C-alpha cells in the first residue's frame, strides 16, 4: 500500500505541479465574520481566535473589531484565511460565509448582513490586484489565468 508520509521528492514535485494547475475552491470560511465590526462582541466568540474575555463582557460600540484584525490582504495569526495564506496554498477561489451571532436575531439580522456585504466589497476593492468577485465558473478560470483569487459570498444559517 502506498504511504503519503513517505512520498519521494519527485512525486512531491509532481503533486505540487498538479495542485498549482488545478482549480482549488474552499467552500467555507468565517474570515469575513471576523473582519466585520459588530456590537457587542459575541460571547460565542469570546474564547475564539484569542479574543480576551473582557471584550465579550462589554458593549463596545458599533465600530469595534477584534484585536489583531487588519484586513484580508494582511497575514493574520487571528484569521484562518487571508490573501497571503490563500496564495501560499495555491487556492483558486474562496467562499466567504456570512453567519449571524445569536445577539442579532431576529431584529438586526438584515442590517448586520449588509455590513458584512459592505466589508466583503471593500476588501475586494482594497485588494483588487489579488482577489476579485466571482459569480460564474468562467470568472474563476479567468481570475486564475490572471493570477488572482476568486471570491464569492454565501449565507450560513
C-alpha positions, 0 to 999 in steps of 0.5 A: 500500500502506498504511504503519503508520509513517505512520498519521494521528492519527485512525486512531491514535485509532481503533486505540487505541479498538479495542485498549482494547475488545478482549480482549488475552491474552499467552500467555507470560511468565517474570515469575513465574520471576523473582519466585520465590526459588530456590537457587542462582541459575541460571547460565542466568540469570546474564547475564539481566535484569542479574543480576551474575555473582557471584550465579550463582557462589554458593549463596545460600540458599533465600530469595534473589531477584534484585536489583531484584525487588519484586513484580508490582504494582511497575514493574520495569526487571528484569521484562518484565511487571508490573501497571503495564506490563500496564495501560499496554498495555491487556492483558486477561489474562496467562499466567504460565509456570512453567519449571524451571532445569536445577539442579532436575531431576529431584529438586526439580522438584515442590517448586520448582513449588509455590513458584512456585504459592505466589508466583503466589497471593500476588501475586494476593492482594497485588494483588487490586484489579488482577489476579485468577485466571482459569480460564474465558473468562467470568472474563476478560470479567468481570475486564475489565468490572471493570477488572482483569487476568486471570491464569492459570498454565501449565507450560513444559517 
